[in-house]
Amino acid sequence: MKYLLLLSMLLFASVPARAAEDDAARAARWDNLRHVVFGDRVLHDGTGVIALEAPARAMDAALVPVAITLSGARPVKAVYLLVDGNPSPLAGTFHFGPAIDPHLLKTRVRVEQYTLMHAVAETSDGELFVAERFVKAAGGCSAPAGSDQALALKEIGRMKLTLTGDPVPGQPELAQLLIRHPNNNGMQMDQLTRNYIPARYIQSIRVTYNDQLVFDFDTDISLSEDPALTFAFVPNGAGQLQVKVEDSTKAVFSRSFDIAPQRS
C-alpha cells in the first residue's frame, strides 16, 4: 500500500474531482486508476466470478456498506476494493489464506463524491475479474467524526467478534469483526477547535485461526470509522481466532477469540 499517496496524486492531477462527473469522466478516471494499480494486465468481466453490492444512494457517505460475493467458480487468492472518486481510491486489498471461505466479504467505506466502485478478484493463476457499481454519496471522507474523539481514543483497539451460528468443524462459519478505531484520515475538522484532526487510520488487519492465515487486509483512509468486517472461515477443530491490527502510528492491537466448534 506504499504507493497509495502517489496513486492519489496521479489520479487527481489527471481527472478533476467533481461532485457529479459525467460518464466519460468516470470512465477516464477508472482507466487511469486501473493502469496505476494493475498496469497493463487484462481485467475480464467478472460475471459469474465476482459481484459487488453497494447502495445506489447512500444514507451516510461516511458509512457506506459494501458486499463482495465470490461464486467459487474460480479459485481466488486476492480481492481489491476501489472507490474511484476518493482521495485514496484503493480502499483495501484482501489476501486470502488457507483458512478462508472466500464467498462473502462485507465492510464499510467512506465515499467523497458520486463515483464508480470496483471490486477486482485475482485468481490463483493470476487472472483478474472486475465488478462495477455506481454510488451516489458525497462528503464522506471529510465528514465530522461520528463519535467523541476523546472516548474513541480511550477505547481504541477494542474488538468484538460475532458468529452467526454454532461452528462445526470443517464447515464455513460466518463472522463479523468490529474494531473500535476513529480511523481519522486527516480531512476531518474538529467542530470545536476548527482545526483538522491529525490522520490516524488502520493500515493492516491480519486474521488467523490456530496460526493458519484467514486473510491479510491492507487498507487505507477510505475505510470507515470503527471498521466492520464480515467474512467466513473454516474452523478445523477447537482453537482461537486471532486478530492483529496495525495503524498509521505503528500502534498494534491484538485480540484472540476462543472458538469451540460443535460436533458435526
Buried (B, 14 or more C-beta within 10 A) or exposed (E): BEEBEEBBEBBBEEBEBEEEBEEEBBBBBBEBBBEBBBEEEEBBEBEEBBBBBBBEEBEBBBBBBBBBBBBEEBEBBBBBBBBBBBBBBBBBBBBBBEBBBBBBBBBBBBBBBBBBBBBBBBBEEEBBBBBBBEBBBBBBBBBEBEEEBEEBBEBBBEBEBEBEEEBBBEBBBBBBBBBBBBBBBBBBBEEEEEEBBEBBBBBBBBBBBBEBBBBBBBBBBBBBBBBBBBBBBBBBEEBBBBBBBBBBEEEEBEBBBEBEBEEE
